[in-house]
Amino acid sequence: MPSRRLNAQTAVDVALSATITRNLLTREVGPVLVELRALAGDDHELLAEVAGTCSGYYEGEHRQALCDALAAEIEGVEPWIVIGRERRARVVHGGPEQRR
C-alpha cells in the first residue's frame, strides 16, 4: 500500500503539537513561543487551536509555566482551552474501540 504524505496544515499541526509536548516542563517559555510562531507562520487560527487545546489538556503544577504562556501570549486560544479541559476530563482516552 503506498504511503500518503500529510497535507501541509496537518504537518504543521503535528509539528506544533510535538513542540508543545516536548517543552511541557520548561520554565523558559520565550523560545518555545518563538518556535511555535515560526512553525505556524501565517496560520494564526491553527496556532490558537493547537496551543489552546494543549494548554487546557496539559494544565498542571509542573506544566503550568508553558500552559500559562500559551494562554496569555497567543491570541484566540480561549475557546480551545475549554475544549482541551473537556478532553482531559473524559474518562476514557483513545479510539472508538477503547470506548466500547
Biopython code that builds the backbone (N, CA, C, O; Angstrom):
import numpy as np
from Bio.PDB.StructureBuilder import StructureBuilder

atoms = [
    (1, "MET", "N", (0.844, -1.166, 0.000)),
    (1, "MET", "CA", (0.000, 0.000, 0.000)),
    (1, "MET", "C", (0.898, 1.240, 0.000)),
    (1, "MET", "O", (1.766, 1.372, 0.862)),
    (2, "PRO", "N", (0.699, 2.137, -0.945)),
    (2, "PRO", "CA", (1.538, 3.329, -0.994)),
    (2, "PRO", "C", (1.241, 4.266, 0.173)),
    (2, "PRO", "O", (0.099, 4.391, 0.616)),
    (3, "SER", "N", (2.275, 4.909, 0.653)),
    (3, "SER", "CA", (2.070, 5.859, 1.743)),
    (3, "SER", "C", (1.613, 7.196, 1.172)),
    (3, "SER", "O", (1.932, 7.559, 0.039)),
    (4, "ARG", "N", (0.864, 7.903, 1.986)),
    (4, "ARG", "CA", (0.413, 9.241, 1.593)),
    (4, "ARG", "C", (1.077, 10.246, 2.508)),
    (4, "ARG", "O", (1.229, 10.014, 3.707)),
    (5, "ARG", "N", (1.459, 11.337, 1.942)),
    (5, "ARG", "CA", (2.034, 12.413, 2.743)),
    (5, "ARG", "C", (0.916, 13.179, 3.441)),
    (5, "ARG", "O", (-0.220, 13.229, 2.968)),
    (6, "LEU", "N", (1.263, 13.766, 4.564)),
    (6, "LEU", "CA", (0.319, 14.622, 5.261)),
    (6, "LEU", "C", (0.115, 15.895, 4.458)),
    (6, "LEU", "O", (1.040, 16.386, 3.811)),
    (7, "ASN", "N", (-1.100, 16.428, 4.503)),
    (7, "ASN", "CA", (-1.264, 17.729, 3.860)),
    (7, "ASN", "C", (-0.521, 18.769, 4.706)),
    (7, "ASN", "O", (-0.192, 18.517, 5.865)),
    (8, "ALA", "N", (-0.267, 19.914, 4.127)),
    (8, "ALA", "CA", (0.589, 20.923, 4.768)),
    (8, "ALA", "C", (0.065, 21.357, 6.136)),
    (8, "ALA", "O", (0.842, 21.496, 7.081)),
    (9, "GLN", "N", (-1.237, 21.571, 6.246)),
    (9, "GLN", "CA", (-1.792, 22.029, 7.517)),
    (9, "GLN", "C", (-1.680, 20.951, 8.592)),
    (9, "GLN", "O", (-1.401, 21.259, 9.751)),
    (10, "THR", "N", (-1.893, 19.701, 8.219)),
    (10, "THR", "CA", (-1.760, 18.610, 9.180)),
    (10, "THR", "C", (-0.316, 18.482, 9.639)),
    (10, "THR", "O", (-0.060, 18.237, 10.818)),
    (11, "ALA", "N", (0.620, 18.643, 8.730)),
    (11, "ALA", "CA", (2.033, 18.577, 9.088)),
    (11, "ALA", "C", (2.396, 19.682, 10.086)),
    (11, "ALA", "O", (3.155, 19.444, 11.025)),
    (12, "VAL", "N", (1.860, 20.880, 9.883)),
    (12, "VAL", "CA", (2.113, 21.987, 10.814)),
    (12, "VAL", "C", (1.465, 21.683, 12.161)),
    (12, "VAL", "O", (2.067, 21.937, 13.204)),
    (13, "ASP", "N", (0.258, 21.148, 12.154)),
    (13, "ASP", "CA", (-0.432, 20.768, 13.385)),
    (13, "ASP", "C", (0.425, 19.791, 14.187)),
    (13, "ASP", "O", (0.607, 19.967, 15.392)),
    (14, "VAL", "N", (0.944, 18.779, 13.530)),
    (14, "VAL", "CA", (1.783, 17.781, 14.190)),
    (14, "VAL", "C", (3.041, 18.440, 14.756)),
    (14, "VAL", "O", (3.435, 18.158, 15.888)),
    (15, "ALA", "N", (3.665, 19.307, 13.980)),
    (15, "ALA", "CA", (4.883, 19.984, 14.437)),
    (15, "ALA", "C", (4.601, 20.880, 15.644)),
    (15, "ALA", "O", (5.389, 20.912, 16.590)),
    (16, "LEU", "N", (3.499, 21.594, 15.616)),
    (16, "LEU", "CA", (3.126, 22.448, 16.753)),
    (16, "LEU", "C", (2.880, 21.609, 18.006)),
    (16, "LEU", "O", (3.386, 21.921, 19.085)),
    (17, "SER", "N", (2.103, 20.549, 17.850)),
    (17, "SER", "CA", (1.799, 19.671, 18.987)),
    (17, "SER", "C", (3.063, 19.047, 19.553)),
    (17, "SER", "O", (3.226, 18.973, 20.771)),
    (18, "ALA", "N", (3.952, 18.601, 18.689)),
    (18, "ALA", "CA", (5.205, 17.995, 19.139)),
    (18, "ALA", "C", (6.069, 18.999, 19.883)),
    (18, "ALA", "O", (6.688, 18.661, 20.892)),
    (19, "THR", "N", (6.114, 20.217, 19.395)),
    (19, "THR", "CA", (6.903, 21.261, 20.052)),
    (19, "THR", "C", (6.364, 21.545, 21.443)),
    (19, "THR", "O", (7.132, 21.687, 22.395)),
    (20, "ILE", "N", (5.057, 21.627, 21.559)),
    (20, "ILE", "CA", (4.449, 21.893, 22.872)),
    (20, "ILE", "C", (4.714, 20.739, 23.825)),
    (20, "ILE", "O", (5.166, 20.968, 24.947)),
    (21, "THR", "N", (4.448, 19.517, 23.414)),
    (21, "THR", "CA", (4.618, 18.392, 24.334)),
    (21, "THR", "C", (6.091, 18.173, 24.688)),
    (21, "THR", "O", (6.398, 17.745, 25.801)),
    (22, "ARG", "N", (6.993, 18.458, 23.767)),
    (22, "ARG", "CA", (8.427, 18.317, 24.035)),
    (22, "ARG", "C", (8.893, 19.333, 25.081)),
    (22, "ARG", "O", (9.886, 19.105, 25.773)),
    (23, "ASN", "N", (8.181, 20.441, 25.191)),
    (23, "ASN", "CA", (8.597, 21.525, 26.091)),
    (23, "ASN", "C", (7.673, 21.723, 27.286)),
    (23, "ASN", "O", (7.720, 22.775, 27.924)),
    (24, "LEU", "N", (6.851, 20.759, 27.600)),
    (24, "LEU", "CA", (5.873, 20.932, 28.671)),
    (24, "LEU", "C", (6.483, 21.306, 30.019)),
    (24, "LEU", "O", (5.871, 22.046, 30.790)),
    (25, "LEU", "N", (7.655, 20.815, 30.305)),
    (25, "LEU", "CA", (8.240, 21.044, 31.630)),
    (25, "LEU", "C", (9.172, 22.259, 31.685)),
    (25, "LEU", "O", (9.765, 22.534, 32.728)),
    (26, "THR", "N", (9.301, 22.974, 30.587)),
    (26, "THR", "CA", (10.210, 24.114, 30.568)),
    (26, "THR", "C", (9.672, 25.278, 31.379)),
    (26, "THR", "O", (8.463, 25.459, 31.526)),
    (27, "ARG", "N", (10.596, 26.052, 31.894)),
    (27, "ARG", "CA", (10.226, 27.294, 32.559)),
    (27, "ARG", "C", (10.642, 28.483, 31.692)),
    (27, "ARG", "O", (10.241, 29.617, 31.954)),
    (28, "GLU", "N", (11.437, 28.225, 30.675)),
    (28, "GLU", "CA", (11.858, 29.260, 29.737)),
    (28, "GLU", "C", (10.957, 29.183, 28.509)),
    (28, "GLU", "O", (11.284, 28.521, 27.524)),
    (29, "VAL", "N", (9.832, 29.861, 28.582)),
    (29, "VAL", "CA", (8.800, 29.713, 27.557)),
    (29, "VAL", "C", (9.010, 30.595, 26.333)),
    (29, "VAL", "O", (8.432, 30.337, 25.277)),
    (30, "GLY", "N", (9.825, 31.625, 26.463)),
    (30, "GLY", "CA", (10.043, 32.536, 25.344)),
    (30, "GLY", "C", (10.488, 31.840, 24.070)),
    (30, "GLY", "O", (9.875, 32.047, 23.022)),
    (31, "PRO", "N", (11.540, 31.017, 24.121)),
    (31, "PRO", "CA", (11.981, 30.329, 22.910)),
    (31, "PRO", "C", (10.927, 29.377, 22.333)),
    (31, "PRO", "O", (10.868, 29.172, 21.121)),
    (32, "VAL", "N", (10.116, 28.813, 23.188)),
    (32, "VAL", "CA", (9.055, 27.905, 22.717)),
    (32, "VAL", "C", (8.022, 28.700, 21.929)),
    (32, "VAL", "O", (7.587, 28.269, 20.861)),
    (33, "LEU", "N", (7.631, 29.854, 22.451)),
    (33, "LEU", "CA", (6.655, 30.694, 21.752)),
    (33, "LEU", "C", (7.198, 31.161, 20.406)),
    (33, "LEU", "O", (6.461, 31.207, 19.421)),
    (34, "VAL", "N", (8.474, 31.504, 20.360)),
    (34, "VAL", "CA", (9.104, 31.919, 19.097)),
    (34, "VAL", "C", (9.060, 30.760, 18.102)),
    (34, "VAL", "O", (8.726, 30.955, 16.934)),
    (35, "GLU", "N", (9.396, 29.555, 18.566)),
    (35, "GLU", "CA", (9.378, 28.389, 17.683)),
    (35, "GLU", "C", (7.966, 28.097, 17.175)),
    (35, "GLU", "O", (7.780, 27.799, 15.995)),
    (36, "LEU", "N", (6.983, 28.181, 18.055)),
    (36, "LEU", "CA", (5.594, 27.913, 17.651)),
    (36, "LEU", "C", (5.132, 28.914, 16.598)),
    (36, "LEU", "O", (4.513, 28.534, 15.604)),
    (37, "ARG", "N", (5.429, 30.173, 16.814)),
    (37, "ARG", "CA", (5.025, 31.197, 15.840)),
    (37, "ARG", "C", (5.711, 30.994, 14.496)),
    (37, "ARG", "O", (5.104, 31.197, 13.445)),
    (38, "ALA", "N", (6.978, 30.593, 14.536)),
    (38, "ALA", "CA", (7.698, 30.328, 13.284)),
    (38, "ALA", "C", (7.101, 29.132, 12.554)),
    (38, "ALA", "O", (6.957, 29.161, 11.331)),
    (39, "LEU", "N", (6.758, 28.094, 13.285)),
    (39, "LEU", "CA", (6.154, 26.914, 12.665)),
    (39, "LEU", "C", (4.795, 27.240, 12.051)),
    (39, "LEU", "O", (4.479, 26.793, 10.949)),
    (40, "ALA", "N", (3.998, 28.022, 12.774)),
    (40, "ALA", "CA", (2.638, 28.334, 12.314)),
    (40, "ALA", "C", (2.639, 29.306, 11.143)),
    (40, "ALA", "O", (1.733, 29.272, 10.310)),
    (41, "GLY", "N", (3.636, 30.164, 11.070)),
    (41, "GLY", "CA", (3.652, 31.157, 10.005)),
    (41, "GLY", "C", (2.421, 32.037, 10.070)),
    (41, "GLY", "O", (2.125, 32.620, 11.113)),
    (42, "ASP", "N", (1.706, 32.134, 8.972)),
    (42, "ASP", "CA", (0.507, 32.977, 8.915)),
    (42, "ASP", "C", (-0.767, 32.278, 9.393)),
    (42, "ASP", "O", (-1.832, 32.895, 9.414)),
    (43, "ASP", "N", (-0.677, 31.025, 9.769)),
    (43, "ASP", "CA", (-1.873, 30.279, 10.175)),
    (43, "ASP", "C", (-2.148, 30.481, 11.666)),
    (43, "ASP", "O", (-1.937, 29.581, 12.478)),
    (44, "HIS", "N", (-2.620, 31.672, 12.005)),
    (44, "HIS", "CA", (-2.874, 32.036, 13.398)),
    (44, "HIS", "C", (-4.011, 31.226, 14.007)),
    (44, "HIS", "O", (-4.006, 30.952, 15.207)),
    (45, "GLU", "N", (-4.973, 30.845, 13.196)),
    (45, "GLU", "CA", (-6.087, 30.048, 13.703)),
    (45, "GLU", "C", (-5.619, 28.665, 14.134)),
    (45, "GLU", "O", (-6.035, 28.168, 15.181)),
    (46, "LEU", "N", (-4.763, 28.045, 13.342)),
    (46, "LEU", "CA", (-4.247, 26.727, 13.708)),
    (46, "LEU", "C", (-3.385, 26.831, 14.959)),
    (46, "LEU", "O", (-3.475, 25.979, 15.843)),
    (47, "LEU", "N", (-2.561, 27.852, 15.045)),
    (47, "LEU", "CA", (-1.741, 28.053, 16.241)),
    (47, "LEU", "C", (-2.623, 28.197, 17.468)),
    (47, "LEU", "O", (-2.342, 27.588, 18.501)),
    (48, "ALA", "N", (-3.682, 28.987, 17.378)),
    (48, "ALA", "CA", (-4.591, 29.167, 18.515)),
    (48, "ALA", "C", (-5.256, 27.847, 18.893)),
    (48, "ALA", "O", (-5.379, 27.532, 20.077)),
    (49, "GLU", "N", (-5.681, 27.080, 17.904)),
    (49, "GLU", "CA", (-6.343, 25.804, 18.181)),
    (49, "GLU", "C", (-5.409, 24.827, 18.899)),
    (49, "GLU", "O", (-5.766, 24.261, 19.933)),
    (50, "VAL", "N", (-4.228, 24.639, 18.351)),
    (50, "VAL", "CA", (-3.293, 23.678, 18.939)),
    (50, "VAL", "C", (-2.804, 24.157, 20.305)),
    (50, "VAL", "O", (-2.769, 23.378, 21.258)),
    (51, "ALA", "N", (-2.431, 25.420, 20.403)),
    (51, "ALA", "CA", (-1.944, 25.958, 21.676)),
    (51, "ALA", "C", (-3.029, 25.913, 22.743)),
    (51, "ALA", "O", (-2.760, 25.562, 23.892)),
    (52, "GLY", "N", (-4.249, 26.266, 22.368)),
    (52, "GLY", "CA", (-5.346, 26.260, 23.335)),
    (52, "GLY", "C", (-5.722, 24.874, 23.809)),
    (52, "GLY", "O", (-5.880, 24.654, 25.010)),
    (53, "THR", "N", (-5.870, 23.934, 22.888)),
    (53, "THR", "CA", (-6.244, 22.579, 23.309)),
    (53, "THR", "C", (-5.140, 21.950, 24.149)),
    (53, "THR", "O", (-5.421, 21.269, 25.135)),
    (54, "CYS", "N", (-3.890, 22.175, 23.764)),
    (54, "CYS", "CA", (-2.787, 21.634, 24.565)),
    (54, "CYS", "C", (-2.734, 22.302, 25.934)),
    (54, "CYS", "O", (-2.534, 21.627, 26.944)),
    (55, "SER", "N", (-2.910, 23.608, 25.977)),
    (55, "SER", "CA", (-2.884, 24.318, 27.246)),
    (55, "SER", "C", (-3.965, 23.797, 28.184)),
    (55, "SER", "O", (-3.691, 23.507, 29.349)),
    (56, "GLY", "N", (-5.178, 23.678, 27.688)),
    (56, "GLY", "CA", (-6.264, 23.165, 28.518)),
    (56, "GLY", "C", (-6.058, 21.724, 28.935)),
    (56, "GLY", "O", (-6.365, 21.351, 30.068)),
    (57, "TYR", "N", (-5.545, 20.922, 28.038)),
    (57, "TYR", "CA", (-5.369, 19.500, 28.315)),
    (57, "TYR", "C", (-4.235, 19.248, 29.306)),
    (57, "TYR", "O", (-4.364, 18.406, 30.194)),
    (58, "TYR", "N", (-3.127, 19.974, 29.158)),
    (58, "TYR", "CA", (-1.937, 19.679, 29.945)),
    (58, "TYR", "C", (-1.766, 20.532, 31.195)),
    (58, "TYR", "O", (-0.741, 20.415, 31.868)),
    (59, "GLU", "N", (-2.728, 21.385, 31.531)),
    (59, "GLU", "CA", (-2.593, 22.207, 32.735)),
    (59, "GLU", "C", (-2.217, 21.332, 33.931)),
    (59, "GLU", "O", (-2.753, 20.240, 34.118)),
    (60, "GLY", "N", (-1.306, 21.828, 34.711)),
    (60, "GLY", "CA", (-0.902, 21.089, 35.900)),
    (60, "GLY", "C", (0.318, 21.738, 36.527)),
    (60, "GLY", "O", (0.992, 22.557, 35.902)),
    (61, "GLU", "N", (0.587, 21.374, 37.732)),
    (61, "GLU", "CA", (1.629, 22.013, 38.522)),
    (61, "GLU", "C", (2.962, 22.136, 37.787)),
    (61, "GLU", "O", (3.524, 23.229, 37.727)),
    (62, "HIS", "N", (3.472, 21.065, 37.238)),
    (62, "HIS", "CA", (4.794, 21.083, 36.621)),
    (62, "HIS", "C", (4.779, 21.617, 35.194)),
    (62, "HIS", "O", (5.830, 21.942, 34.642)),
    (63, "ARG", "N", (3.613, 21.708, 34.604)),
    (63, "ARG", "CA", (3.492, 22.161, 33.215)),
    (63, "ARG", "C", (2.868, 23.552, 33.113)),
    (63, "ARG", "O", (2.625, 24.047, 32.012)),
    (64, "GLN", "N", (2.613, 24.169, 34.241)),
    (64, "GLN", "CA", (1.823, 25.394, 34.251)),
    (64, "GLN", "C", (2.503, 26.577, 33.589)),
    (64, "GLN", "O", (1.821, 27.424, 33.013)),
    (65, "ALA", "N", (3.826, 26.663, 33.651)),
    (65, "ALA", "CA", (4.511, 27.823, 33.053)),
    (65, "ALA", "C", (4.216, 27.902, 31.561)),
    (65, "ALA", "O", (3.871, 28.970, 31.053)),
    (66, "LEU", "N", (4.348, 26.792, 30.859)),
    (66, "LEU", "CA", (4.085, 26.807, 29.423)),
    (66, "LEU", "C", (2.597, 26.999, 29.147)),
    (66, "LEU", "O", (2.228, 27.755, 28.248)),
    (67, "CYS", "N", (1.746, 26.328, 29.905)),
    (67, "CYS", "CA", (0.300, 26.463, 29.680)),
    (67, "CYS", "C", (-0.159, 27.899, 29.900)),
    (67, "CYS", "O", (-0.978, 28.414, 29.138)),
    (68, "ASP", "N", (0.360, 28.545, 30.932)),
    (68, "ASP", "CA", (0.011, 29.943, 31.189)),
    (68, "ASP", "C", (0.499, 30.844, 30.055)),
    (68, "ASP", "O", (-0.213, 31.754, 29.631)),
    (69, "ALA", "N", (1.706, 30.590, 29.569)),
    (69, "ALA", "CA", (2.254, 31.406, 28.481)),
    (69, "ALA", "C", (1.446, 31.229, 27.207)),
    (69, "ALA", "O", (1.172, 32.205, 26.508)),
    (70, "LEU", "N", (1.062, 29.998, 26.895)),
    (70, "LEU", "CA", (0.242, 29.767, 25.706)),
    (70, "LEU", "C", (-1.070, 30.521, 25.813)),
    (70, "LEU", "O", (-1.522, 31.135, 24.846)),
    (71, "ALA", "N", (-1.687, 30.474, 26.997)),
    (71, "ALA", "CA", (-2.968, 31.149, 27.207)),
    (71, "ALA", "C", (-2.837, 32.665, 27.138)),
    (71, "ALA", "O", (-3.731, 33.344, 26.632)),
    (72, "ALA", "N", (-1.740, 33.192, 27.638)),
    (72, "ALA", "CA", (-1.582, 34.645, 27.714)),
    (72, "ALA", "C", (-1.021, 35.259, 26.435)),
    (72, "ALA", "O", (-1.344, 36.401, 26.106)),
    (73, "GLU", "N", (-0.202, 34.531, 25.727)),
    (73, "GLU", "CA", (0.562, 35.122, 24.623)),
    (73, "GLU", "C", (0.018, 34.830, 23.225)),
    (73, "GLU", "O", (0.423, 35.472, 22.257)),
    (74, "ILE", "N", (-0.881, 33.883, 23.116)),
    (74, "ILE", "CA", (-1.378, 33.519, 21.791)),
    (74, "ILE", "C", (-2.849, 33.905, 21.692)),
    (74, "ILE", "O", (-3.690, 33.424, 22.451)),
    (75, "GLU", "N", (-3.130, 34.763, 20.759)),
    (75, "GLU", "CA", (-4.479, 35.298, 20.584)),
    (75, "GLU", "C", (-5.443, 34.223, 20.084)),
    (75, "GLU", "O", (-5.108, 33.438, 19.197)),
    (76, "GLY", "N", (-6.643, 34.198, 20.663)),
    (76, "GLY", "CA", (-7.702, 33.318, 20.197)),
    (76, "GLY", "C", (-7.731, 31.938, 20.820)),
    (76, "GLY", "O", (-8.453, 31.062, 20.343)),
    (77, "VAL", "N", (-6.956, 31.725, 21.883)),
    (77, "VAL", "CA", (-6.880, 30.383, 22.475)),
    (77, "VAL", "C", (-8.029, 30.052, 23.426)),
    (77, "VAL", "O", (-8.258, 28.879, 23.720)),
    (78, "GLU", "N", (-8.740, 31.040, 23.904)),
    (78, "GLU", "CA", (-9.710, 30.830, 24.986)),
    (78, "GLU", "C", (-10.711, 29.702, 24.725)),
    (78, "GLU", "O", (-10.852, 28.822, 25.574)),
    (79, "PRO", "N", (-11.414, 29.692, 23.583)),
    (79, "PRO", "CA", (-12.379, 28.599, 23.389)),
    (79, "PRO", "C", (-11.699, 27.244, 23.259)),
    (79, "PRO", "O", (-12.284, 26.217, 23.604)),
    (80, "TRP", "N", (-10.484, 27.238, 22.768)),
    (80, "TRP", "CA", (-9.761, 25.979, 22.610)),
    (80, "TRP", "C", (-9.273, 25.440, 23.945)),
    (80, "TRP", "O", (-9.172, 24.225, 24.116)),
    (81, "ILE", "N", (-8.970, 26.315, 24.891)),
    (81, "ILE", "CA", (-8.578, 25.865, 26.230)),
    (81, "ILE", "C", (-9.722, 25.090, 26.864)),
    (81, "ILE", "O", (-9.505, 24.056, 27.495)),
    (82, "VAL", "N", (-10.932, 25.587, 26.697)),
    (82, "VAL", "CA", (-12.113, 24.894, 27.226)),
    (82, "VAL", "C", (-12.213, 23.493, 26.618)),
    (82, "VAL", "O", (-12.474, 22.521, 27.326)),
    (83, "ILE", "N", (-12.008, 23.398, 25.329)),
    (83, "ILE", "CA", (-12.073, 22.096, 24.658)),
    (83, "ILE", "C", (-10.972, 21.175, 25.185)),
    (83, "ILE", "O", (-11.219, 19.989, 25.406)),
    (84, "GLY", "N", (-9.776, 21.695, 25.387)),
    (84, "GLY", "CA", (-8.686, 20.893, 25.945)),
    (84, "GLY", "C", (-9.026, 20.371, 27.327)),
    (84, "GLY", "O", (-8.750, 19.212, 27.638)),
    (85, "ARG", "N", (-9.620, 21.208, 28.155)),
    (85, "ARG", "CA", (-10.032, 20.774, 29.501)),
    (85, "ARG", "C", (-11.105, 19.696, 29.426)),
    (85, "ARG", "O", (-11.071, 18.727, 30.185)),
    (86, "GLU", "N", (-12.051, 19.861, 28.516)),
    (86, "GLU", "CA", (-13.105, 18.858, 28.343)),
    (86, "GLU", "C", (-12.510, 17.521, 27.907)),
    (86, "GLU", "O", (-12.922, 16.469, 28.397)),
    (87, "ARG", "N", (-11.560, 17.556, 27.006)),
    (87, "ARG", "CA", (-10.917, 16.315, 26.548)),
    (87, "ARG", "C", (-10.176, 15.628, 27.687)),
    (87, "ARG", "O", (-10.218, 14.404, 27.813)),
    (88, "ARG", "N", (-9.503, 16.413, 28.512)),
    (88, "ARG", "CA", (-8.776, 15.825, 29.637)),
    (88, "ARG", "C", (-9.740, 15.202, 30.647)),
    (88, "ARG", "O", (-9.405, 14.200, 31.279)),
    (89, "ALA", "N", (-10.919, 15.776, 30.804)),
    (89, "ALA", "CA", (-11.879, 15.297, 31.787)),
    (89, "ALA", "C", (-12.581, 14.005, 31.372)),
    (89, "ALA", "O", (-13.223, 13.358, 32.199)),
    (90, "ARG", "N", (-12.468, 13.631, 30.117)),
    (90, "ARG", "CA", (-13.106, 12.397, 29.670)),
    (90, "ARG", "C", (-12.526, 11.212, 30.421)),
    (90, "ARG", "O", (-11.326, 11.150, 30.688)),
    (91, "VAL", "N", (-13.389, 10.287, 30.750)),
    (91, "VAL", "CA", (-12.953, 9.111, 31.500)),
    (91, "VAL", "C", (-12.041, 8.242, 30.647)),
    (91, "VAL", "O", (-11.006, 7.771, 31.118)),
    (92, "VAL", "N", (-12.421, 8.031, 29.406)),
    (92, "VAL", "CA", (-11.657, 7.161, 28.526)),
    (92, "VAL", "C", (-11.005, 8.003, 27.439)),
    (92, "VAL", "O", (-11.652, 8.833, 26.801)),
    (93, "HIS", "N", (-9.722, 7.774, 27.244)),
    (93, "HIS", "CA", (-8.984, 8.431, 26.179)),
    (93, "HIS", "C", (-8.614, 7.352, 25.175)),
    (93, "HIS", "O", (-8.184, 6.264, 25.557)),
    (94, "GLY", "N", (-8.774, 7.643, 23.929)),
    (94, "GLY", "CA", (-8.375, 6.676, 22.919)),
    (94, "GLY", "C", (-9.387, 6.557, 21.815)),
    (94, "GLY", "O", (-10.339, 7.332, 21.722)),
    (95, "GLY", "N", (-9.161, 5.573, 20.981)),
    (95, "GLY", "CA", (-10.008, 5.353, 19.816)),
    (95, "GLY", "C", (-11.362, 4.768, 20.180)),
    (95, "GLY", "O", (-11.590, 4.373, 21.324)),
    (96, "PRO", "N", (-12.259, 4.715, 19.202)),
    (96, "PRO", "CA", (-13.617, 4.229, 19.449)),
    (96, "PRO", "C", (-13.665, 2.824, 20.033)),
    (96, "PRO", "O", (-14.518, 2.521, 20.867)),
    (97, "GLU", "N", (-12.749, 1.970, 19.595)),
    (97, "GLU", "CA", (-12.789, 0.601, 20.113)),
    (97, "GLU", "C", (-12.488, 0.547, 21.598)),
    (97, "GLU", "O", (-12.892, -0.404, 22.267)),
    (98, "GLN", "N", (-11.794, 1.533, 22.131)),
    (98, "GLN", "CA", (-11.495, 1.578, 23.558)),
    (98, "GLN", "C", (-12.670, 2.119, 24.370)),
    (98, "GLN", "O", (-12.735, 1.920, 25.583)),
    (99, "ARG", "N", (-13.594, 2.799, 23.701)),
    (99, "ARG", "CA", (-14.732, 3.395, 24.398)),
    (99, "ARG", "C", (-15.916, 2.469, 24.483)),
    (99, "ARG", "O", (-16.903, 2.792, 25.145)),
    (100, "ARG", "N", (-15.848, 1.342, 23.842)),
    (100, "ARG", "CA", (-16.993, 0.399, 23.859)),
    (100, "ARG", "C", (-17.113, -0.297, 25.171)),
    (100, "ARG", "O", (-18.014, -1.117, 25.355)),
]
sb = StructureBuilder()
sb.init_structure("model")
sb.init_model(0)
sb.init_chain("A")
sb.init_seg("    ")
for serial, (resi, resn, name, xyz) in enumerate(atoms, 1):
    if name == "N":
        sb.init_residue(resn, " ", resi, " ")
    sb.init_atom(name, np.array(xyz, "f"), 0.0, 1.0, " ", f" {name:<3s}", serial, name[0])
structure = sb.get_structure()
